[in-house]
């Protein structure tokens, strides 16, 4: 009976997998209305009182927020950014954010972001750091930049392995008690802060009765202009907390989650001018390429105690490729582009599914009941969604149109589900918005350290620019990237080419000319123009 039941279960799993594949095989043209339908669904289900979606427990949903920022950037609906910023402020004020040490806990057990599940996940902090960074670029709000830096500083301080990779998680418990490391009594705060205590406790909602099992989770309820003035008090409490018993840590290094954090440090390094972030990103990339990329360029999934193990999954490849492409745009070292290109070809060779998209496991993976292909985003993006995010960016550097075709093919298959279930397909929606935007490639030919190159690059990378890829190469170096081919300088000056689908406008060699060209391209590249 057990054997017969097992056979029936295996058959049902295979049939479900076949049904899922059939439901995503119809394809069709990419449709801007999918973006509008998804936005309306997110808008209608949004919690206007507390931010976010749904009731308790509440999760941060970074991929949906990335889509909304892109939707606003495409000049559709100004309310889209309000849906993001309201929630980002609420999370940054609440106990879900570590008010002293930076970084986010896993989720909120209530609907107003106060009481967290105290575990900290690498993937949450990687994705949220980028969301806050993009929100800062769009709005200029100091709070959002502070959260980015406090979060990444926490990761460097407590989650960075000596060899360069990032650990996976930090436990919720210390000394066998959940949250003990993070909560406070008024007496403990007064002992540390003395005369500063009353002002701090008023701003951070500390009471005699507490808000968590008789103690206080710190939540910032004061005016935002008070927050910088309380930095000294926060440092004193952080130093006092540092003497407590720390929560345990899962010190395995996962390739996929490290790819997410690599992207966060790379992008923040260039946007914020933080050299330490750039160095951290480079060290992470070097670690992964050295320790988890093995025979014939194949990735392994996890590393611990000097040993890498288990065949890499689709998400290991697609997340790492995305991180490498962000690192290339920060350093413009060809080795990062070359590594991304090689991994992409390996991904296509071993994971591609008939009819479009990808399997989660490679063609030489261990035998399973059925070969899985999970399309839905969860706490992390689906491997498929991140693949179709990275492929068009790589196409802009490699001039390989087939990468765009592969991404569009997969997007068309999943498009009906994006509109119907946007919270489960946030990364897909971000990728679809990119595909519909007529993204541009900006290629600058010049010496990277030269002032004229830096001036053009500053224009190209100024602010929130989600629909472009940037490449820089010296005219007298080996033109490693295909994007540099047949592109010369105007005289001896750094020169910029602005291209869409490998078709370029006339080159420009002065910052004002590039700024004007980008504004014209911006006005002509809305998603509605791509249909």
WOCOR-V92230 format. One record per helix or strand of 2 or more residues. SS is the DSSP state (a for helix, b for strand). FROM is the first residue (numbers start at 0). LEN is the number of residues. Records with the same first field share a line. If there is no record, write none. Layout:
SS: FROM-LEN ; FROM-LEN
//
This chain:
a: 1-22 ; 31-13 ; 61-12 ; 78-15 ; 121-18 ; 141-17 ; 185-18 ; 223-18 ; 254-18 ; 274-17 ; 294-3 ; 313-18 ; 333-18 ; 382-16 ; 400-20 ; 421-3 ; 425-11 ; 450-10 ; 481-3 ; 510-13 ; 526-4
b: 106-2 ; 115-2 ; 119-2 ; 168-2 ; 172-2 ; 176-2 ; 214-2 ; 248-2 ; 252-2 ; 298-6 ; 306-5 ; 439-6 ; 467-6 ; 494-6 ; 502-2
//
